[in-house]
Amino acid sequence: GQNIDQPTEMTATEGAIVQINCTYQTSGFNGLFWYQQHAGEAPTFLSYNVLDGLEEKGRFSSFLSRSKGYSYLLLKELQMKDSASYLCAPMDSNYQLIWGAGTKLIIKP
Amino acid sequence: GAVVSQHPSRVICKSGTSVKIECRSLDFQATTMFWYRQFPKQSLMLMATSNEGSKATYEQGVEKDKFLINHASLTLSTLTVTSAHPEDSSFYICSARTGGGQETQYFGPGTRLLVL
């Protein structure tokens, strides 16, 4: 079956760094997306990894290891506005995104 | 990034009425559009996938006669919730994908439906 495993909730301090891990199992694989979703809003696209390695985009970086079925999202210099849910969404062989419940990130001053 | 709009953003209706939600890709042509539903504190649930000019593909358990989807053009898809009931109250979100090797889905802002 298809499965995504992310921590349900994480807490971090403003200005710090946090890493959100994601392990996944899919039927085929066509890359992995990270989305940010603020409460009551729709998801917004953060990153897409299709090859192994680290993709850096400003304060956010995303890493992928296809052989391990593992990805992480790294957030640096945390700001209060980063409080949101972060969704790891791998794409299966049918180009369908597989969604889990995401990780709720709480930023404290 | 690509912009997707959704209208209305919020709707309240009486039980038994029908509600139409529009999803538009504003600055790109969307070969594929997706309709999701999300209940509070739950994950996104894909309802259906629609390709321009063809019938939508519904996920298991989603009633196609109740949730009518029309993808009339490369920039517009509509979802009509027919004979709405209180249990249909939810957050409905569309997303669009350009295709042609660009598989990123861009989401609309969502429509919050409350059926009384």
Interface residues (C-beta under 8 A of the other chain):
Chain A: N30 G31 F33 Y35 G40 E41 A42 P43 T44 F45 Y48 L87 M91 Y95 Q96 L97 W99 G100 A101 G102
Chain B: G1 K41 Q42 S43 L44 M45 L46 T49 F91 I93 E103 T104 Q105 Y106 F107 G108 P109 G110 R112
